[in-house]
Each structure stands twice: as structure tokens, then as C-alpha cells.
Amino acid sequence: MTSERDPRAEGQDRIAQVIAQAGPRPAPTAEIEQRVRAAVEQAWQQSNEQRRVRRSARWVAMAAGLAALTAGLLWVGLRHAAAPEPADATLVAARGDVTVRARHDQRLIAAGTRLPRGTLVQTAKNGFVLMSVAADSIRVGPNSRLQVGAGGRVRLLAGRIYVETIDSARSAPPLSVRTPFGQVSHLGTQFQVVLEPDAMAVSVRSGHVRVRDFSGQVQHLVAGQEVQVLSGGSVRRLAVSPYGPQWAWADALVPDLPIDGRPLSAFLNWYAHETGLKLVIMGRGTADAVRHTRLSGSIAGLSPNQALVAVMATTRFEYDTNVPGELRIRMPNPTGRGS
């Protein structure tokens, strides 16, 4: 029986013979090795740099996207581009689902954008807006619609707002809030207006508020009072606490307080102002110690209660909010906790 040799095997044998006849290859010189090594190292560095640039570009793109989302303090689209009108309000911040529309402007807007008369601010169930009008700060709650007017006027069409004076020394017309049930004006105060389909409620945390209903009847309110104007024309007056659940929604978006380098007393007064609690400093020498305690860091983005926990954890003082209506500050007992 005859066997035929595989042509591929014959080719491999011939290649082996040629290599054997050629003998061992001479080793490369040190100069050649150095040039090859340098070329390889340069190529490796270029490859790494290209990958780093691509990664950096991806991170920059991701960071830009996250900033646009989490700043949630969001960029909002307006309707139609034209010459800017005089501003009657300023958008400070926003969170959640918010729509801001003006009659003659379609630019993207962000925190600090000035809003002309006629601008409509609308929030969804998770939306909050912080804006300034003249010398006042307005927080717009969820499921609300507010229209900016001229000369310190706004119109509440639905939902709720919280108002406080931020610059009592500023020469500006007093804020006027118009609703289908009447008009609300104030003199340096904190109050909220809640508008329902069949009623309006105005609650005063501090200061003095005047409410004129659609029949022309005027109600004067001070801290701790509420008036309800019903669709049938009847009016009810109630007592209201300056703290508690009915005010809690306004804590979702508060003006930032820079605390770095400031005394603890400034922060505690801010907290009491934002929550409606009375600040009570307990114990001899505690007040001086609080005034001389300097803070560092930031509470940006925190609610007042979150900020209280974070700040007090960095001090040697104890706090207590268990007494209704009070924030108590004391020095720790020698046998208690301290820092």
C-alpha cells in the first residue's frame, strides 16, 4: 500500500531546513534594544493618554448631565424669544418637576434669572420653587401655579406659597398676593397662603398681614392667627401654631445660610427663624460659649432639621426639641456625652 505525504508537512520540513542552515540569529546590539524599548514606551504612553482623554471626556459629559439634573435647581424652558422685559422677580432655585413660562422669552433659564411680568411658575407634585420678589422671598409648594405681576404683585392660581421678608430696609412696594378669594398684603412677616378650589387660608407665623376678601371685607392678622375665606363668602378665624406639620413643606427648599467662620449663635437663630421654634439657651455661661463657638463647612442643600443634626454634632453642646415650641441648648453634664 502506498502512502502519500501531506504537502503541508513537506513545506514545514523545508522551512525547518532553511532555518537550521541559517544558524542562530545574532543578538541585537544594546543601541537597538534601547531604541526599541523607547519606541514601545512612547507608544504605550500615547495609548494610555488617548484612553485617559476618552475617559475624561466621558466623565465630563456625565458630570455635566448630573449637574443639570441634581442642580434640580433646574434649567427651565420658556416660550418665544424676543427683547427682554423689565424683571419683576428672580428665580433663586427649583427642585423636582417645575415649568416656568414667559410671554416673550424662550431662553433656557437657571438660578438667578430675572422673570418679567406675566411669567407663569407651575410645579408638579414633587416640585418646589424659591424666588424673590422685591424685598420678599417666596417658596412655591407642590401642585401650585403662580403668575408674576408688576410692582411687587403675584397671583396665586392654585396650591400654596410661603412668604417672608428678606430685606426689611429695602425701599420697595410691599408684596401683594392676589387670589380668586381676595388679596393678601403684609408688613415684614412670615406667612403662607393655601388656595383650594372652595377656600383660601392665610396663616401668619410672624408679623402682620392684611387680607381683603372679594366682598371688600378686611381681616388683620398677627402671629399665631389664621383666616379662612370660603367660596360662599363666609370667613373663619382660627388660632395657629408657628411650628408644626402645616409649615413643614416649606423646609424642602430654604435659602442657604453660609456658616463657615460664623458663630454658632447665628446658625441657631436661623434655625429658630426657619422652624418657628423659640431658642432657649440654658445654663450660666452657655450663651457666651455659643457666641464664641465658630463653625466651619457648609449646610447647603440640607433642611433645617438635617442642618441642626449635622452642625450640633461638631460642637460640645447638647440640644433638645422635645419641649413643644422650643429649641433648648445647654452645656453637657460632666457625666454626659460631649465633644
Buried (B, 14 or more C-beta within 10 A) or exposed (E): EEEEEEEEEEEEEEEEEEEEEEEEEEEEEEEEEEEEEEEEEEEEEEEEEEEEEEEEEEEEEEEEEEEEEEBBBBBBEBBEEEEEBEEBBBBBBBBBBBBBBBBBBEBEBBBEBBBBBBBBBBBEEEBBBBBBBBBBBBBBBBEBBBBBBEEBBBBBBBBBBBBBBBEEEEEEEBBBBBBBBBBBBBEBBBBBBBBBEEBBBBBBBBBBBBBBBBEEEEBEBEBBBBBBBBEEEEBEEEEBBBBEEBBEBBBBBBBBBEBEEBBBBBBBEBBBBBBBBEBBBEBEEBEEBBEEBEBEEBBEBBBBBEBBEBBBEEBEBBBEBEEEBBBBBBBBEEEEEEE
